[in-house]
Amino acid sequence: MLKYEIILYWSKDDGVFVAEAPELPGCMAHGRSPSSALKNCHEAIRLWIDTAREFGDPVPEPKGRRLMCA
């Protein structure tokens, strides 16, 4: 499992939980529950990294910070 920081929060405007991986610009996902948002974010991280590698873009090393929930 990759150790990227994930920030999880409720979006009142969208009515869903949002999970962001701030170390990977633009990498985020949503879900109806916190667990589904996290699951979707893990998939988004994998896709972000695969796409970066496909195009020869750098992939930042994870800082391994704790999971933050708000």
PDB file of N, CA, C and O in Angstrom:
ATOM      1  N   MET A   1       0.844  -1.189   0.000  1.00  0.00           N
ATOM      2  CA  MET A   1       0.000   0.000   0.000  1.00  0.00           C
ATOM      3  C   MET A   1       0.883   1.244   0.000  1.00  0.00           C
ATOM      4  O   MET A   1       1.874   1.313   0.726  1.00  0.00           O
ATOM      5  N   LEU A   2       0.522   2.202  -0.802  1.00  0.00           N
ATOM      6  CA  LEU A   2       1.269   3.453  -0.860  1.00  0.00           C
ATOM      7  C   LEU A   2       0.926   4.325   0.336  1.00  0.00           C
ATOM      8  O   LEU A   2      -0.197   4.289   0.838  1.00  0.00           O
ATOM      9  N   LYS A   3       1.884   5.096   0.783  1.00  0.00           N
ATOM     10  CA  LYS A   3       1.743   5.865   2.023  1.00  0.00           C
ATOM     11  C   LYS A   3       1.521   7.360   1.779  1.00  0.00           C
ATOM     12  O   LYS A   3       2.104   8.194   2.472  1.00  0.00           O
ATOM     13  N   TYR A   4       0.693   7.695   0.813  1.00  0.00           N
ATOM     14  CA  TYR A   4       0.399   9.103   0.557  1.00  0.00           C
ATOM     15  C   TYR A   4      -0.628   9.610   1.570  1.00  0.00           C
ATOM     16  O   TYR A   4      -1.552   8.892   1.951  1.00  0.00           O
ATOM     17  N   GLU A   5      -0.450  10.841   1.990  1.00  0.00           N
ATOM     18  CA  GLU A   5      -1.403  11.478   2.884  1.00  0.00           C
ATOM     19  C   GLU A   5      -2.746  11.607   2.168  1.00  0.00           C
ATOM     20  O   GLU A   5      -2.796  11.951   0.987  1.00  0.00           O
ATOM     21  N   ILE A   6      -3.822  11.329   2.883  1.00  0.00           N
ATOM     22  CA  ILE A   6      -5.171  11.502   2.347  1.00  0.00           C
ATOM     23  C   ILE A   6      -5.958  12.355   3.322  1.00  0.00           C
ATOM     24  O   ILE A   6      -5.998  12.073   4.519  1.00  0.00           O
ATOM     25  N   ILE A   7      -6.576  13.391   2.807  1.00  0.00           N
ATOM     26  CA  ILE A   7      -7.433  14.262   3.612  1.00  0.00           C
ATOM     27  C   ILE A   7      -8.871  13.946   3.236  1.00  0.00           C
ATOM     28  O   ILE A   7      -9.238  13.974   2.061  1.00  0.00           O
ATOM     29  N   LEU A   8      -9.675  13.648   4.235  1.00  0.00           N
ATOM     30  CA  LEU A   8     -11.064  13.243   4.030  1.00  0.00           C
ATOM     31  C   LEU A   8     -11.980  14.278   4.663  1.00  0.00           C
ATOM     32  O   LEU A   8     -11.781  14.669   5.813  1.00  0.00           O
ATOM     33  N   TYR A   9     -12.986  14.724   3.914  1.00  0.00           N
ATOM     34  CA  TYR A   9     -13.933  15.702   4.453  1.00  0.00           C
ATOM     35  C   TYR A   9     -15.289  15.566   3.773  1.00  0.00           C
ATOM     36  O   TYR A   9     -15.412  14.972   2.701  1.00  0.00           O
ATOM     37  N   TRP A  10     -16.291  16.124   4.415  1.00  0.00           N
ATOM     38  CA  TRP A  10     -17.648  16.154   3.891  1.00  0.00           C
ATOM     39  C   TRP A  10     -17.829  17.404   3.053  1.00  0.00           C
ATOM     40  O   TRP A  10     -17.499  18.504   3.498  1.00  0.00           O
ATOM     41  N   SER A  11     -18.350  17.249   1.842  1.00  0.00           N
ATOM     42  CA  SER A  11     -18.654  18.386   0.983  1.00  0.00           C
ATOM     43  C   SER A  11     -20.152  18.656   1.060  1.00  0.00           C
ATOM     44  O   SER A  11     -20.956  17.918   0.490  1.00  0.00           O
ATOM     45  N   LYS A  12     -20.511  19.706   1.760  1.00  0.00           N
ATOM     46  CA  LYS A  12     -21.919  20.071   1.897  1.00  0.00           C
ATOM     47  C   LYS A  12     -22.525  20.402   0.531  1.00  0.00           C
ATOM     48  O   LYS A  12     -23.667  20.040   0.246  1.00  0.00           O
ATOM     49  N   ASP A  13     -21.756  21.086  -0.303  1.00  0.00           N
ATOM     50  CA  ASP A  13     -22.255  21.477  -1.623  1.00  0.00           C
ATOM     51  C   ASP A  13     -22.582  20.272  -2.509  1.00  0.00           C
ATOM     52  O   ASP A  13     -23.570  20.277  -3.243  1.00  0.00           O
ATOM     53  N   ASP A  14     -21.734  19.238  -2.428  1.00  0.00           N
ATOM     54  CA  ASP A  14     -21.914  18.062  -3.280  1.00  0.00           C
ATOM     55  C   ASP A  14     -22.679  16.934  -2.598  1.00  0.00           C
ATOM     56  O   ASP A  14     -23.183  16.030  -3.264  1.00  0.00           O
ATOM     57  N   GLY A  15     -22.764  16.988  -1.268  1.00  0.00           N
ATOM     58  CA  GLY A  15     -23.467  15.945  -0.527  1.00  0.00           C
ATOM     59  C   GLY A  15     -22.748  14.609  -0.522  1.00  0.00           C
ATOM     60  O   GLY A  15     -23.385  13.557  -0.484  1.00  0.00           O
ATOM     61  N   VAL A  16     -21.407  14.647  -0.559  1.00  0.00           N
ATOM     62  CA  VAL A  16     -20.592  13.430  -0.552  1.00  0.00           C
ATOM     63  C   VAL A  16     -19.346  13.662   0.294  1.00  0.00           C
ATOM     64  O   VAL A  16     -18.990  14.798   0.610  1.00  0.00           O
ATOM     65  N   PHE A  17     -18.689  12.556   0.654  1.00  0.00           N
ATOM     66  CA  PHE A  17     -17.377  12.642   1.287  1.00  0.00           C
ATOM     67  C   PHE A  17     -16.335  12.762   0.186  1.00  0.00           C
ATOM     68  O   PHE A  17     -16.436  12.101  -0.848  1.00  0.00           O
ATOM     69  N   VAL A  18     -15.334  13.606   0.408  1.00  0.00           N
ATOM     70  CA  VAL A  18     -14.263  13.812  -0.557  1.00  0.00           C
ATOM     71  C   VAL A  18     -12.949  13.390   0.090  1.00  0.00           C
ATOM     72  O   VAL A  18     -12.690  13.713   1.249  1.00  0.00           O
ATOM     73  N   ALA A  19     -12.134  12.678  -0.651  1.00  0.00           N
ATOM     74  CA  ALA A  19     -10.809  12.262  -0.200  1.00  0.00           C
ATOM     75  C   ALA A  19      -9.789  12.797  -1.194  1.00  0.00           C
ATOM     76  O   ALA A  19      -9.873  12.521  -2.391  1.00  0.00           O
ATOM     77  N   GLU A  20      -8.819  13.570  -0.689  1.00  0.00           N
ATOM     78  CA  GLU A  20      -7.787  14.166  -1.533  1.00  0.00           C
ATOM     79  C   GLU A  20      -6.422  13.639  -1.145  1.00  0.00           C
ATOM     80  O   GLU A  20      -6.146  13.397   0.030  1.00  0.00           O
ATOM     81  N   ALA A  21      -5.567  13.464  -2.145  1.00  0.00           N
ATOM     82  CA  ALA A  21      -4.162  13.121  -1.927  1.00  0.00           C
ATOM     83  C   ALA A  21      -3.349  14.354  -2.346  1.00  0.00           C
ATOM     84  O   ALA A  21      -2.933  14.446  -3.501  1.00  0.00           O
ATOM     85  N   PRO A  22      -3.116  15.300  -1.427  1.00  0.00           N
ATOM     86  CA  PRO A  22      -2.513  16.582  -1.799  1.00  0.00           C
ATOM     87  C   PRO A  22      -1.097  16.499  -2.369  1.00  0.00           C
ATOM     88  O   PRO A  22      -0.658  17.427  -3.049  1.00  0.00           O
ATOM     89  N   GLU A  23      -0.386  15.426  -2.109  1.00  0.00           N
ATOM     90  CA  GLU A  23       0.964  15.285  -2.661  1.00  0.00           C
ATOM     91  C   GLU A  23       0.936  14.990  -4.162  1.00  0.00           C
ATOM     92  O   GLU A  23       1.949  15.123  -4.849  1.00  0.00           O
ATOM     93  N   LEU A  24      -0.235  14.589  -4.661  1.00  0.00           N
ATOM     94  CA  LEU A  24      -0.410  14.285  -6.081  1.00  0.00           C
ATOM     95  C   LEU A  24      -1.428  15.280  -6.636  1.00  0.00           C
ATOM     96  O   LEU A  24      -2.632  15.067  -6.497  1.00  0.00           O
ATOM     97  N   PRO A  25      -0.968  16.352  -7.256  1.00  0.00           N
ATOM     98  CA  PRO A  25      -1.870  17.428  -7.685  1.00  0.00           C
ATOM     99  C   PRO A  25      -3.079  16.937  -8.464  1.00  0.00           C
ATOM    100  O   PRO A  25      -2.955  16.203  -9.444  1.00  0.00           O
ATOM    101  N   GLY A  26      -4.255  17.360  -8.004  1.00  0.00           N
ATOM    102  CA  GLY A  26      -5.504  17.027  -8.675  1.00  0.00           C
ATOM    103  C   GLY A  26      -6.038  15.643  -8.359  1.00  0.00           C
ATOM    104  O   GLY A  26      -7.069  15.247  -8.902  1.00  0.00           O
ATOM    105  N   CYS A  27      -5.365  14.901  -7.499  1.00  0.00           N
ATOM    106  CA  CYS A  27      -5.782  13.530  -7.194  1.00  0.00           C
ATOM    107  C   CYS A  27      -6.786  13.541  -6.056  1.00  0.00           C
ATOM    108  O   CYS A  27      -6.449  13.818  -4.905  1.00  0.00           O
ATOM    109  N   MET A  28      -8.028  13.232  -6.403  1.00  0.00           N
ATOM    110  CA  MET A  28      -9.101  13.194  -5.407  1.00  0.00           C
ATOM    111  C   MET A  28     -10.208  12.286  -5.893  1.00  0.00           C
ATOM    112  O   MET A  28     -10.287  11.942  -7.073  1.00  0.00           O
ATOM    113  N   ALA A  29     -11.061  11.905  -4.958  1.00  0.00           N
ATOM    114  CA  ALA A  29     -12.199  11.054  -5.283  1.00  0.00           C
ATOM    115  C   ALA A  29     -13.298  11.343  -4.269  1.00  0.00           C
ATOM    116  O   ALA A  29     -13.076  12.045  -3.283  1.00  0.00           O
ATOM    117  N   HIS A  30     -14.473  10.804  -4.516  1.00  0.00           N
ATOM    118  CA  HIS A  30     -15.577  11.021  -3.588  1.00  0.00           C
ATOM    119  C   HIS A  30     -16.340   9.712  -3.391  1.00  0.00           C
ATOM    120  O   HIS A  30     -16.137   8.731  -4.107  1.00  0.00           O
ATOM    121  N   GLY A  31     -17.222   9.736  -2.397  1.00  0.00           N
ATOM    122  CA  GLY A  31     -18.065   8.583  -2.125  1.00  0.00           C
ATOM    123  C   GLY A  31     -19.174   8.954  -1.166  1.00  0.00           C
ATOM    124  O   GLY A  31     -19.121   9.999  -0.516  1.00  0.00           O
ATOM    125  N   ARG A  32     -20.179   8.100  -1.077  1.00  0.00           N
ATOM    126  CA  ARG A  32     -21.308   8.367  -0.175  1.00  0.00           C
ATOM    127  C   ARG A  32     -20.962   8.127   1.286  1.00  0.00           C
ATOM    128  O   ARG A  32     -21.648   8.627   2.178  1.00  0.00           O
ATOM    129  N   SER A  33     -19.897   7.361   1.537  1.00  0.00           N
ATOM    130  CA  SER A  33     -19.439   7.102   2.903  1.00  0.00           C
ATOM    131  C   SER A  33     -17.945   7.399   2.962  1.00  0.00           C
ATOM    132  O   SER A  33     -17.283   7.451   1.926  1.00  0.00           O
ATOM    133  N   PRO A  34     -17.408   7.595   4.169  1.00  0.00           N
ATOM    134  CA  PRO A  34     -15.962   7.813   4.279  1.00  0.00           C
ATOM    135  C   PRO A  34     -15.167   6.644   3.694  1.00  0.00           C
ATOM    136  O   PRO A  34     -14.160   6.851   3.018  1.00  0.00           O
ATOM    137  N   SER A  35     -15.622   5.416   3.957  1.00  0.00           N
ATOM    138  CA  SER A  35     -14.865   4.264   3.465  1.00  0.00           C
ATOM    139  C   SER A  35     -14.892   4.175   1.940  1.00  0.00           C
ATOM    140  O   SER A  35     -13.891   3.801   1.328  1.00  0.00           O
ATOM    141  N   SER A  36     -16.011   4.508   1.326  1.00  0.00           N
ATOM    142  CA  SER A  36     -16.055   4.452  -0.140  1.00  0.00           C
ATOM    143  C   SER A  36     -15.210   5.572  -0.749  1.00  0.00           C
ATOM    144  O   SER A  36     -14.590   5.375  -1.795  1.00  0.00           O
ATOM    145  N   ALA A  37     -15.177   6.737  -0.113  1.00  0.00           N
ATOM    146  CA  ALA A  37     -14.324   7.818  -0.608  1.00  0.00           C
ATOM    147  C   ALA A  37     -12.852   7.422  -0.510  1.00  0.00           C
ATOM    148  O   ALA A  37     -12.080   7.693  -1.429  1.00  0.00           O
ATOM    149  N   LEU A  38     -12.453   6.780   0.598  1.00  0.00           N
ATOM    150  CA  LEU A  38     -11.069   6.331   0.747  1.00  0.00           C
ATOM    151  C   LEU A  38     -10.722   5.251  -0.276  1.00  0.00           C
ATOM    152  O   LEU A  38      -9.652   5.289  -0.882  1.00  0.00           O
ATOM    153  N   LYS A  39     -11.618   4.295  -0.466  1.00  0.00           N
ATOM    154  CA  LYS A  39     -11.390   3.239  -1.455  1.00  0.00           C
ATOM    155  C   LYS A  39     -11.215   3.851  -2.849  1.00  0.00           C
ATOM    156  O   LYS A  39     -10.302   3.480  -3.587  1.00  0.00           O
ATOM    157  N   ASN A  40     -12.090   4.781  -3.195  1.00  0.00           N
ATOM    158  CA  ASN A  40     -12.011   5.433  -4.503  1.00  0.00           C
ATOM    159  C   ASN A  40     -10.737   6.258  -4.635  1.00  0.00           C
ATOM    160  O   ASN A  40     -10.161   6.344  -5.720  1.00  0.00           O
ATOM    161  N   CYS A  41     -10.294   6.867  -3.534  1.00  0.00           N
ATOM    162  CA  CYS A  41      -9.064   7.663  -3.571  1.00  0.00           C
ATOM    163  C   CYS A  41      -7.847   6.767  -3.766  1.00  0.00           C
ATOM    164  O   CYS A  41      -6.918   7.145  -4.481  1.00  0.00           O
ATOM    165  N   HIS A  42      -7.832   5.596  -3.150  1.00  0.00           N
ATOM    166  CA  HIS A  42      -6.719   4.670  -3.373  1.00  0.00           C
ATOM    167  C   HIS A  42      -6.632   4.283  -4.847  1.00  0.00           C
ATOM    168  O   HIS A  42      -5.538   4.188  -5.404  1.00  0.00           O
ATOM    169  N   GLU A  43      -7.763   4.065  -5.466  1.00  0.00           N
ATOM    170  CA  GLU A  43      -7.781   3.760  -6.903  1.00  0.00           C
ATOM    171  C   GLU A  43      -7.305   4.970  -7.710  1.00  0.00           C
ATOM    172  O   GLU A  43      -6.559   4.818  -8.677  1.00  0.00           O
ATOM    173  N   ALA A  44      -7.737   6.171  -7.314  1.00  0.00           N
ATOM    174  CA  ALA A  44      -7.302   7.385  -8.014  1.00  0.00           C
ATOM    175  C   ALA A  44      -5.790   7.570  -7.889  1.00  0.00           C
ATOM    176  O   ALA A  44      -5.142   8.010  -8.839  1.00  0.00           O
ATOM    177  N   ILE A  45      -5.225   7.242  -6.737  1.00  0.00           N
ATOM    178  CA  ILE A  45      -3.771   7.330  -6.552  1.00  0.00           C
ATOM    179  C   ILE A  45      -3.066   6.379  -7.516  1.00  0.00           C
ATOM    180  O   ILE A  45      -2.104   6.764  -8.181  1.00  0.00           O
ATOM    181  N   ARG A  46      -3.541   5.148  -7.590  1.00  0.00           N
ATOM    182  CA  ARG A  46      -2.932   4.177  -8.509  1.00  0.00           C
ATOM    183  C   ARG A  46      -3.007   4.673  -9.958  1.00  0.00           C
ATOM    184  O   ARG A  46      -2.031   4.576 -10.702  1.00  0.00           O
ATOM    185  N   LEU A  47      -4.160   5.200 -10.347  1.00  0.00           N
ATOM    186  CA  LEU A  47      -4.318   5.706 -11.717  1.00  0.00           C
ATOM    187  C   LEU A  47      -3.439   6.929 -11.959  1.00  0.00           C
ATOM    188  O   LEU A  47      -2.868   7.076 -13.040  1.00  0.00           O
ATOM    189  N   TRP A  48      -3.326   7.815 -10.955  1.00  0.00           N
ATOM    190  CA  TRP A  48      -2.491   9.011 -11.077  1.00  0.00           C
ATOM    191  C   TRP A  48      -1.050   8.596 -11.336  1.00  0.00           C
ATOM    192  O   TRP A  48      -0.401   9.120 -12.240  1.00  0.00           O
ATOM    193  N   ILE A  49      -0.551   7.652 -10.541  1.00  0.00           N
ATOM    194  CA  ILE A  49       0.830   7.196 -10.676  1.00  0.00           C
ATOM    195  C   ILE A  49       1.041   6.491 -12.018  1.00  0.00           C
ATOM    196  O   ILE A  49       2.044   6.735 -12.689  1.00  0.00           O
ATOM    197  N   ASP A  50       0.115   5.627 -12.416  1.00  0.00           N
ATOM    198  CA  ASP A  50       0.226   4.935 -13.705  1.00  0.00           C
ATOM    199  C   ASP A  50       0.283   5.927 -14.860  1.00  0.00           C
ATOM    200  O   ASP A  50       1.081   5.765 -15.783  1.00  0.00           O
ATOM    201  N   THR A  51      -0.554   6.944 -14.809  1.00  0.00           N
ATOM    202  CA  THR A  51      -0.589   7.948 -15.879  1.00  0.00           C
ATOM    203  C   THR A  51       0.693   8.761 -15.908  1.00  0.00           C
ATOM    204  O   THR A  51       1.239   9.024 -16.980  1.00  0.00           O
ATOM    205  N   ALA A  52       1.183   9.164 -14.728  1.00  0.00           N
ATOM    206  CA  ALA A  52       2.437   9.926 -14.670  1.00  0.00           C
ATOM    207  C   ALA A  52       3.580   9.114 -15.267  1.00  0.00           C
ATOM    208  O   ALA A  52       4.374   9.637 -16.049  1.00  0.00           O
ATOM    209  N   ARG A  53       3.664   7.852 -14.906  1.00  0.00           N
ATOM    210  CA  ARG A  53       4.735   6.994 -15.439  1.00  0.00           C
ATOM    211  C   ARG A  53       4.598   6.809 -16.945  1.00  0.00           C
ATOM    212  O   ARG A  53       5.595   6.797 -17.666  1.00  0.00           O
ATOM    213  N   GLU A  54       3.365   6.665 -17.419  1.00  0.00           N
ATOM    214  CA  GLU A  54       3.121   6.486 -18.853  1.00  0.00           C
ATOM    215  C   GLU A  54       3.649   7.666 -19.659  1.00  0.00           C
ATOM    216  O   GLU A  54       4.172   7.492 -20.760  1.00  0.00           O
ATOM    217  N   PHE A  55       3.509   8.882 -19.098  1.00  0.00           N
ATOM    218  CA  PHE A  55       3.942  10.081 -19.800  1.00  0.00           C
ATOM    219  C   PHE A  55       5.328  10.548 -19.385  1.00  0.00           C
ATOM    220  O   PHE A  55       5.779  11.604 -19.827  1.00  0.00           O
ATOM    221  N   GLY A  56       6.009   9.778 -18.545  1.00  0.00           N
ATOM    222  CA  GLY A  56       7.358  10.130 -18.120  1.00  0.00           C
ATOM    223  C   GLY A  56       7.427  11.271 -17.119  1.00  0.00           C
ATOM    224  O   GLY A  56       8.478  11.889 -16.946  1.00  0.00           O
ATOM    225  N   ASP A  57       6.312  11.551 -16.461  1.00  0.00           N
ATOM    226  CA  ASP A  57       6.285  12.613 -15.452  1.00  0.00           C
ATOM    227  C   ASP A  57       6.796  12.079 -14.116  1.00  0.00           C
ATOM    228  O   ASP A  57       6.668  10.887 -13.834  1.00  0.00           O
ATOM    229  N   PRO A  58       7.375  12.954 -13.293  1.00  0.00           N
ATOM    230  CA  PRO A  58       7.877  12.495 -11.997  1.00  0.00           C
ATOM    231  C   PRO A  58       6.736  12.105 -11.054  1.00  0.00           C
ATOM    232  O   PRO A  58       5.654  12.691 -11.081  1.00  0.00           O
ATOM    233  N   VAL A  59       7.007  11.114 -10.233  1.00  0.00           N
ATOM    234  CA  VAL A  59       6.058  10.677  -9.212  1.00  0.00           C
ATOM    235  C   VAL A  59       6.690  10.996  -7.857  1.00  0.00           C
ATOM    236  O   VAL A  59       7.731  10.432  -7.519  1.00  0.00           O
ATOM    237  N   PRO A  60       6.076  11.893  -7.074  1.00  0.00           N
ATOM    238  CA  PRO A  60       6.657  12.237  -5.781  1.00  0.00           C
ATOM    239  C   PRO A  60       6.697  11.046  -4.835  1.00  0.00           C
ATOM    240  O   PRO A  60       5.790  10.214  -4.826  1.00  0.00           O
ATOM    241  N   GLU A  61       7.755  10.975  -4.044  1.00  0.00           N
ATOM    242  CA  GLU A  61       7.829   9.959  -3.000  1.00  0.00           C
ATOM    243  C   GLU A  61       6.823  10.323  -1.913  1.00  0.00           C
ATOM    244  O   GLU A  61       6.714  11.490  -1.539  1.00  0.00           O
ATOM    245  N   PRO A  62       6.089   9.342  -1.404  1.00  0.00           N
ATOM    246  CA  PRO A  62       5.143   9.656  -0.320  1.00  0.00           C
ATOM    247  C   PRO A  62       5.882  10.070   0.943  1.00  0.00           C
ATOM    248  O   PRO A  62       6.920   9.505   1.287  1.00  0.00           O
ATOM    249  N   LYS A  63       5.329  11.068   1.628  1.00  0.00           N
ATOM    250  CA  LYS A  63       5.905  11.535   2.877  1.00  0.00           C
ATOM    251  C   LYS A  63       5.473  10.662   4.049  1.00  0.00           C
ATOM    252  O   LYS A  63       6.087  10.692   5.115  1.00  0.00           O
ATOM    253  N   GLY A  64       4.417   9.887   3.846  1.00  0.00           N
ATOM    254  CA  GLY A  64       3.986   8.947   4.869  1.00  0.00           C
ATOM    255  C   GLY A  64       3.374   9.576   6.091  1.00  0.00           C
ATOM    256  O   GLY A  64       3.489   9.036   7.192  1.00  0.00           O
ATOM    257  N   ARG A  65       2.724  10.710   5.917  1.00  0.00           N
ATOM    258  CA  ARG A  65       2.062  11.342   7.071  1.00  0.00           C
ATOM    259  C   ARG A  65       0.818  10.597   7.454  1.00  0.00           C
ATOM    260  O   ARG A  65       0.358   9.719   6.725  1.00  0.00           O
ATOM    261  N   ARG A  66       0.279  10.937   8.580  1.00  0.00           N
ATOM    262  CA  ARG A  66      -0.898  10.265   9.109  1.00  0.00           C
ATOM    263  C   ARG A  66      -2.149  10.581   8.296  1.00  0.00           C
ATOM    264  O   ARG A  66      -2.198  11.568   7.562  1.00  0.00           O
ATOM    265  N   LEU A  67      -3.139   9.739   8.437  1.00  0.00           N
ATOM    266  CA  LEU A  67      -4.447   9.943   7.836  1.00  0.00           C
ATOM    267  C   LEU A  67      -5.141  11.051   8.602  1.00  0.00           C
ATOM    268  O   LEU A  67      -5.215  10.999   9.830  1.00  0.00           O
ATOM    269  N   MET A  68      -5.652  12.054   7.898  1.00  0.00           N
ATOM    270  CA  MET A  68      -6.306  13.186   8.544  1.00  0.00           C
ATOM    271  C   MET A  68      -7.781  13.182   8.174  1.00  0.00           C
ATOM    272  O   MET A  68      -8.125  13.084   6.997  1.00  0.00           O
ATOM    273  N   CYS A  69      -8.638  13.284   9.151  1.00  0.00           N
ATOM    274  CA  CYS A  69     -10.069  13.370   8.907  1.00  0.00           C
ATOM    275  C   CYS A  69     -10.599  14.645   9.549  1.00  0.00           C
ATOM    276  O   CYS A  69     -10.198  15.011  10.654  1.00  0.00           O
ATOM    277  N   ALA A  70     -11.499  15.314   8.846  1.00  0.00           N
ATOM    278  CA  ALA A  70     -12.081  16.543   9.379  1.00  0.00           C
ATOM    279  C   ALA A  70     -13.582  16.416   9.437  1.00  0.00           C
ATOM    280  O   ALA A  70     -14.264  17.350   9.860  1.00  0.00           O
TER     281      ALA A  70
END
